[in-house]
Amino acid sequence: MCEECGCQNKDQAQEKNILINKSVTEVNDIIADQIQNVLKEKNILCINLMGAPGSGKTTVIEGLLHHMTASELAVIQGDLESDIDKKRLEKKHVETYQINTHSGCHLTSTMIHKALFDLDLKGKKYLFIENVGNLVCPAGVKIGQHINVVVSSTTEGSDKPKKYPYIFLDANLVVISKYDLAEIVEFNEEQYVKDIREMNSKITLVKTSVKQDSSFKEIADFLSHERNHLLGSHHTHS
């Protein structure tokens, strides 16, 4: 038997017919719902932060620190290996927990559930779950989040919504990062926005650049608004 993938040779193979009457993600989803409810009770908005490797997910969190205090945030950092991004955030005094999946291409609710036991969430308003860098596997997976945020950089190209539509379908917010490089890499913003709007007309789009701290304020305002919704606060929409 191949221990890597679990396949069997011809002599060892046995055929079985198994009737499955429940979703294969049922256990994951039950735990995710529990996490979601617990965080709501603690007045914490949970954000599933997704994007390709190098898109700028950690940079977005760092940029938000210009408009939020570090004591308001907690971060669960997901990577195959290393704690490079965790150390970056800890230097800015952000409560951070590292999950290394080694070969796993996305985080699961079980991983998040375990992490919550080691995080100090006292006084926190926002929990960012920085998912494993990937535009495919994290899409549609429930891990206890209240909202989904996708970070998509101009340097990745303007064709990403067409090539990887599923991750954009459930997104509440798309951050177009590295916008200062848009002209240099010939980013077709008009086509990019058109493609996203065709699949998700309610999505919010924000453009950010590390050269402009104020560009992250719109994200901070968006998250504050979503947290108010979560807590049932009464407010008017402009």
BABA-972950 format. One record per residue: x, y, z of N, C-alpha, C in turn; residue in one letter. Coordinates in steps of 0.2 Angstrom, whole numbers, padded with zeros to 4 digits, always signed. Layout:
residues N
XYZXYZXYZA;...
This chain:
residues 238
+0004-0006+0000+0000+0000+0000+0004+0006+0000M;+0002+0011-0004+0006+0017-0004+0004+0022+0002C;+0009+0023+0007+0007+0026+0013+0006+0034+0012E;+0008+0036+0006+0007+0043+0004+0000+0045+0003E;-0003+0041-0002-0010+0043-0004-0015+0038-0002C;-0013+0032+0001-0018+0027+0003-0020+0022-0003G;-0017+0023-0009-0019+0018-0014-0017+0011-0013C;-0020+0006-0016-0018-0001-0015-0016-0004-0022Q;-0012-0009-0022-0010-0013-0028-0016-0017-0030N;-0016-0020-0035-0021-0024-0038-0023-0030-0033K;-0018-0033-0030-0019-0039-0026-0023-0037-0020D;-0021-0031-0017-0024-0029-0011-0030-0026-0011Q;-0032-0023-0017-0038-0019-0018-0044-0023-0016A;-0049-0020-0013-0055-0022-0011-0061-0017-0013Q;-0066-0019-0016-0071-0014-0018-0076-0014-0013E;-0079-0008-0011-0084-0007-0006-0089-0002-0008K;-0095-0003-0008-0100+0002-0009-0103+0005-0003N;-0102+0011-0002-0104+0014+0005-0109+0020+0003I;-0114+0019+0007-0120+0024+0006-0119+0030+0011L;-0118+0036+0008-0117+0042+0013-0123+0046+0012I;-0126+0047+0018-0132+0051+0018-0131+0058+0022N;-0125+0060+0023-0124+0066+0026-0118+0070+0023K;-0117+0076+0024-0112+0080+0021-0105+0078+0024S;-0100+0077+0019-0093+0076+0022-0090+0081+0026V;-0093+0087+0026-0091+0093+0030-0095+0094+0036T;-0100+0089+0038-0104+0090+0043-0101+0092+0050E;-0096+0088+0052-0093+0089+0058-0089+0095+0058V;-0086+0097+0053-0082+0103+0052-0087+0109+0053N;-0093+0109+0050-0098+0114+0050-0101+0115+0057D;-0102+0110+0060-0105+0110+0067-0100+0114+0072I;-0094+0112+0071-0089+0115+0076-0088+0122+0074I;-0088+0124+0067-0088+0131+0065-0094+0135+0067A;-0100+0132+0067-0105+0136+0070-0105+0137+0077D;-0102+0133+0081-0101+0134+0088-0096+0139+0089Q;-0090+0139+0085-0085+0144+0086-0088+0151+0084I;-0092+0151+0079-0095+0158+0077-0100+0160+0083Q;-0104+0156+0086-0108+0158+0091-0104+0161+0097N;-0099+0157+0099-0095+0159+0105-0092+0166+0104V;-0089+0167+0098-0086+0173+0097-0091+0179+0097L;-0097+0178+0094-0102+0183+0094-0104+0184+0102K;-0104+0179+0106-0106+0181+0113-0100+0185+0116E;-0094+0184+0114-0089+0188+0116-0088+0195+0113K;-0093+0196+0109-0093+0203+0105-0087+0203+0100N;-0085+0198+0097-0079+0197+0093-0081+0196+0086I;-0079+0200+0081-0080+0199+0074-0075+0194+0071L;-0076+0189+0068-0071+0184+0066-0071+0185+0058C;-0064+0186+0056-0063+0187+0049-0059+0182+0046I;-0061+0179+0041-0057+0174+0037-0054+0177+0032N;-0047+0178+0032-0043+0182+0028-0039+0177+0023L;-0041+0178+0017-0039+0173+0012-0035+0177+0006M;-0031+0173+0002-0027+0176-0003-0022+0172-0005G;-0019+0173-0011-0013+0169-0013-0007+0171-0009A;-0002+0166-0009+0004+0168-0006+0007+0174-0009P;+0009+0179-0004+0012+0185-0006+0007+0191-0008G;+0001+0189-0007-0004+0194-0009-0004+0200-0005S;-0002+0199+0002-0002+0205+0006-0006+0204+0012G;-0008+0198+0014-0013+0197+0020-0010+0200+0026K;-0004+0198+0028-0001+0200+0034+0000+0208+0034T;+0001+0210+0028+0002+0218+0027-0004+0221+0028T;-0010+0218+0026-0016+0221+0028-0018+0222+0035V;-0016+0217+0039-0017+0217+0046-0012+0223+0049I;-0006+0223+0047-0002+0228+0049-0004+0235+0047E;-0007+0236+0041-0010+0242+0039-0016+0245+0043G;-0019+0240+0046-0025+0241+0050-0023+0244+0057L;-0017+0243+0059-0015+0245+0065-0014+0253+0065L;-0014+0256+0059-0014+0263+0059-0021+0266+0061H;-0026+0262+0061-0033+0264+0062-0036+0260+0068H;-0033+0255+0071-0035+0251+0076-0030+0250+0081M;-0031+0249+0087-0026+0247+0092-0024+0240+0092T;-0018+0238+0093-0016+0231+0093-0020+0227+0098A;-0022+0230+0104-0025+0227+0109-0032+0224+0107S;-0035+0227+0102-0042+0225+0099-0041+0219+0095E;-0035+0217+0093-0035+0212+0088-0032+0206+0091L;-0034+0200+0088-0030+0194+0089-0030+0190+0082A;-0025+0187+0081-0024+0184+0074-0022+0176+0075V;-0025+0172+0071-0023+0165+0070-0020+0165+0063I;-0013+0163+0064-0009+0163+0058-0008+0156+0055Q;-0011+0155+0049-0010+0149+0045-0005+0148+0040G;+0000+0144+0040+0005+0143+0035+0006+0135+0035D;+0009+0133+0029+0012+0126+0029+0017+0125+0034L;+0022+0130+0034+0028+0129+0038+0030+0137+0040E;+0034+0137+0045+0037+0143+0048+0032+0147+0052S;+0035+0152+0056+0031+0157+0060+0033+0164+0058D;+0035+0165+0052+0038+0172+0050+0033+0177+0051I;+0027+0176+0048+0022+0181+0049+0019+0182+0056D;+0019+0177+0060+0018+0178+0067+0023+0182+0071K;+0029+0182+0069+0034+0186+0072+0033+0193+0070K;+0031+0194+0064+0030+0201+0061+0025+0204+0065R;+0019+0201+0067+0014+0204+0070+0015+0205+0078L;+0019+0200+0080+0021+0200+0088+0025+0206+0089E;+0029+0208+0084+0033+0214+0085+0029+0221+0085K;+0023+0220+0083+0018+0226+0083+0013+0225+0089K;+0015+0220+0094+0011+0218+0100+0004+0216+0098H;+0003+0212+0093-0003+0209+0091-0003+0201+0094V;-0008+0200+0098-0009+0193+0100-0010+0188+0094E;-0005+0183+0094-0005+0179+0088-0004+0172+0089T;-0007+0167+0086-0006+0160+0087-0005+0157+0080Y;+0000+0153+0080+0003+0150+0074+0000+0143+0073Q;-0003+0141+0067-0005+0135+0065-0001+0133+0059I;+0003+0127+0059+0007+0125+0053+0003+0118+0051N;+0001+0119+0045-0003+0113+0042+0002+0108+0039T;+0008+0110+0038+0013+0105+0034+0011+0103+0027H;+0006+0100+0026+0004+0098+0019-0003+0100+0018S;-0007+0102+0023-0014+0105+0022-0015+0111+0019G;-0019+0112+0014-0020+0118+0010-0025+0123+0012C;-0028+0121+0018-0032+0126+0021-0033+0125+0028H;-0036+0129+0032-0037+0128+0039-0044+0125+0040L;-0045+0122+0046-0052+0119+0047-0054+0121+0054T;-0061+0120+0055-0063+0123+0061-0060+0119+0067S;-0058+0113+0067-0055+0109+0072-0049+0113+0074T;-0045+0115+0069-0039+0118+0071-0040+0125+0074M;-0045+0129+0072-0047+0135+0075-0049+0134+0082I;-0053+0129+0083-0056+0127+0090-0050+0126+0095H;-0045+0122+0093-0039+0121+0097-0036+0127+0098K;-0035+0132+0093-0031+0138+0094-0034+0143+0099A;-0041+0143+0099-0045+0147+0104-0043+0146+0111L;-0041+0140+0113-0039+0138+0120-0033+0142+0122F;-0029+0143+0117-0022+0146+0119-0022+0154+0117D;-0027+0157+0115-0027+0164+0113-0030+0168+0119L;-0028+0173+0121-0031+0178+0126-0035+0183+0122D;-0042+0181+0122-0047+0185+0119-0050+0191+0123L;-0047+0192+0129-0050+0197+0133-0049+0204+0130K;-0055+0207+0130-0055+0214+0127-0054+0215+0119G;-0054+0209+0116-0053+0209+0109-0060+0210+0105K;-0059+0214+0100-0065+0216+0096-0065+0212+0089K;-0059+0210+0087-0058+0207+0080-0053+0201+0081Y;-0055+0195+0078-0051+0189+0077-0050+0188+0069L;-0044+0189+0067-0042+0188+0060-0039+0181+0060F;-0042+0177+0055-0039+0170+0054-0036+0171+0047I;-0029+0171+0047-0026+0172+0041-0025+0165+0038E;-0029+0163+0033-0029+0156+0030-0022+0155+0026N;-0021+0149+0025-0016+0146+0021-0016+0150+0014V;-0010+0152+0012-0010+0156+0005-0012+0151+0000G;-0018+0153-0003-0021+0148-0008-0028+0152-0011N;-0029+0151-0017-0035+0154-0020-0040+0149-0022L;-0039+0142-0020-0043+0137-0021-0046+0134-0015V;-0042+0130-0011-0044+0126-0006-0048+0130+0000C;-0046+0136+0002-0050+0139+0007-0057+0141+0006P;-0059+0141-0001-0065+0144-0003-0071+0140-0001A;-0076+0143+0002-0082+0139+0004-0081+0135+0011G;-0075+0135+0014-0074+0131+0020-0076+0135+0026V;-0080+0133+0030-0083+0136+0036-0078+0135+0042K;-0075+0140+0045-0070+0139+0051-0072+0144+0057I;-0078+0146+0057-0081+0150+0062-0081+0157+0061G;-0079+0159+0054-0079+0166+0052-0086+0169+0052Q;-0087+0176+0053-0093+0179+0052-0093+0182+0045H;-0087+0184+0042-0086+0187+0036-0080+0184+0032I;-0080+0185+0026-0074+0183+0022-0071+0189+0018N;-0064+0189+0019-0061+0195+0016-0055+0191+0011V;-0055+0194+0005-0050+0191+0000-0045+0197-0002V;-0039+0195-0001-0034+0200-0003-0031+0198-0009V;-0031+0202-0014-0029+0201-0021-0025+0206-0024S;-0018+0205-0025-0014+0210-0027-0014+0212-0034S;-0012+0218-0036-0011+0220-0043-0006+0216-0047T;-0001+0214-0043+0005+0210-0046+0003+0203-0048T;-0003+0200-0045-0005+0194-0047-0009+0194-0054E;-0011+0200-0056-0014+0200-0063-0022+0201-0062G;-0025+0204-0067-0032+0206-0067-0036+0200-0069S;-0034+0194-0070-0038+0189-0072-0040+0184-0067D;-0038+0186-0060-0039+0181-0055-0047+0180-0054K;-0051+0185-0054-0058+0183-0053-0061+0178-0058P;-0058+0178-0064-0061+0174-0069-0058+0167-0068K;-0051+0166-0066-0048+0160-0065-0050+0157-0059K;-0051+0160-0053-0053+0158-0047-0059+0161-0044Y;-0065+0159-0047-0071+0163-0046-0074+0161-0039P;-0073+0155-0036-0076+0153-0030-0074+0156-0024Y;-0068+0158-0024-0066+0162-0018-0069+0169-0017I;-0071+0172-0023-0074+0178-0023-0081+0178-0022F;-0084+0172-0024-0092+0172-0023-0094+0173-0016L;-0091+0171-0011-0093+0171-0004-0090+0177-0001D;-0085+0181-0004-0082+0186-0001-0086+0192+0001A;-0085+0195+0007-0089+0201+0008-0085+0207+0006N;-0078+0206+0006-0074+0212+0005-0068+0209+0001L;-0066+0213-0004-0060+0211-0008-0055+0217-0008V;-0049+0216-0005-0044+0221-0005-0039+0220-0011V;-0039+0225-0015-0034+0226-0020-0028+0229-0018I;-0023+0224-0016-0017+0227-0013-0012+0228-0018S;-0007+0232-0015-0001+0234-0019-0003+0238-0025K;-0008+0243-0024-0011+0247-0029-0006+0252-0032Y;-0001+0254-0028+0004+0258-0031+0008+0255-0037D;+0007+0248-0038+0011+0245-0043+0006+0244-0049L;+0000+0246-0049-0005+0244-0054-0003+0246-0061A;+0000+0252-0061+0002+0255-0068+0008+0251-0070E;+0012+0250-0066+0019+0247-0068+0017+0240-0071I;+0013+0236-0068+0011+0229-0070+0005+0229-0075V;+0003+0234-0077-0002+0235-0082-0009+0231-0079E;-0010+0233-0073-0016+0230-0070-0023+0233-0073F;-0027+0228-0076-0033+0231-0079-0039+0231-0074N;-0039+0237-0071-0044+0237-0065-0051+0237-0068E;-0052+0240-0073-0059+0240-0076-0062+0233-0077E;-0058+0229-0080-0060+0222-0082-0060+0218-0075Q;-0056+0219-0071-0055+0216-0064-0062+0217-0060Y;-0064+0223-0060-0070+0225-0056-0076+0222-0060V;-0076+0223-0066-0082+0220-0070-0083+0213-0069K;-0077+0209-0069-0078+0202-0068-0081+0200-0061D;-0078+0204-0056-0081+0203-0049-0088+0205-0048I;-0090+0210-0051-0097+0213-0050-0102+0208-0054R;-0100+0205-0059-0104+0200-0062-0106+0194-0058E;-0101+0192-0054-0102+0186-0050-0104+0188-0043M;-0103+0194-0040-0105+0196-0034-0106+0203-0033N;-0112+0205-0035-0114+0212-0035-0113+0216-0029S;-0114+0212-0023-0114+0216-0016-0107+0216-0013K;-0102+0214-0016-0095+0214-0014-0093+0221-0013I;-0089+0222-0008-0086+0229-0007-0078+0228-0009T;-0076+0233-0013-0069+0233-0015-0065+0239-0012L;-0059+0238-0010-0055+0243-0007-0048+0242-0010V;-0045+0248-0011-0038+0248-0014-0033+0250-0009K;-0028+0247-0008-0023+0248-0003-0016+0249-0006T;-0012+0253-0002-0005+0253-0004-0001+0254+0003S;+0005+0251+0004+0009+0252+0010+0012+0259+0010V;+0012+0262+0004+0014+0269+0004+0009+0274+0006K;+0003+0272+0008-0002+0276+0010-0006+0273+0016Q;-0004+0275+0022-0007+0272+0028-0015+0273+0028D;-0017+0279+0025-0024+0281+0025-0028+0276+0021S;-0025+0272+0016-0029+0268+0012-0032+0262+0015S;-0029+0261+0021-0032+0255+0025-0038+0257+0030F;-0039+0263+0030-0045+0266+0034-0051+0263+0032K;-0052+0263+0026-0059+0260+0023-0060+0253+0025E;-0055+0249+0026-0056+0242+0028-0058+0242+0036I;-0054+0247+0040-0056+0247+0047-0063+0249+0048A;-0065+0254+0044-0072+0256+0044-0077+0251+0042D;-0075+0247+0037-0080+0241+0035-0080+0236+0040F;-0075+0235+0044-0075+0229+0049-0079+0232+0055L;-0078+0238+0057-0082+0241+0062-0089+0241+0061S;-0091+0242+0055-0098+0242+0052-0101+0235+0053H;-0097+0230+0051-0099+0223+0051-0099+0221+0058E;-0095+0223+0063-0095+0221+0070-0102+0224+0073R;-0104+0230+0071-0110+0233+0073-0116+0229+0071N;-0116+0226+0065-0121+0222+0063-0121+0216+0067H;-0115+0213+0068-0115+0207+0072-0118+0207+0079L;-0117+0213+0082-0119+0215+0089-0126+0217+0089L;-0129+0218+0083-0136+0221+0083-0136+0228+0084G;-0131+0232+0084-0131+0239+0085-0135+0243+0080S;-0139+0248+0082-0144+0251+0077-0139+0257+0074H;-0139+0258+0068-0136+0263+0064-0139+0264+0058H;-0137+0270+0055-0140+0271+0048-0134+0270+0043T;-0136+0268+0037-0132+0267+0031-0132+0274+0027H;-0126+0276+0025-0125+0282+0021-0126+0280+0014S;
